[in-house]
């Protein structure tokens, strides 16, 4: 299950400070949301939206697993790095493997 909004809000506030945003307004602007919306997220009165979480992920590389679950395990990252983005042409990959043999 996703962590409660108040826990996610605490993570967001710590993230804001760690990223060097002195003011909530500046962080909210960077996210493209109103300060009042950020305040609702921070206080746990409103659940963080997937869209806003994706902005955080795109801008600062913060894992969605960490944002929503507090998960800091590196094993999944290592596995994903081995797999790649999944955009490689599988035929080309098979051809390279045959040539390498």
C-alpha positions, 0 to 999 in steps of 0.5 A: 500500500502507498504510505499515508499522505502525511508521511508522503508530505513529510518526505516532500518537505524534506526533499524541498529543503534538501534540493535547496528551495528556501521557500515553499512558493519556489518549490511549488513554482518549480513543480508547476503547482500553486503554493496552496496545493503544495501546502495541502500535500505537505500537511497530508490533507491531500494525496500527492498526485501521480502527475506531480510525482512524475514531475519530481521524478523528471526534474530531480530523478527522485524515485516514485518508489521513494516518494510513495513508499519510502523504498530506498532499495538499490537492487531494483535500480541495478536490475532496471539498469541491466534491462535498460529502457526496453527500447532496444531493437530485439532483432539487433540485440540477437544479431549482436549476440550471435556475432559475439559467439 
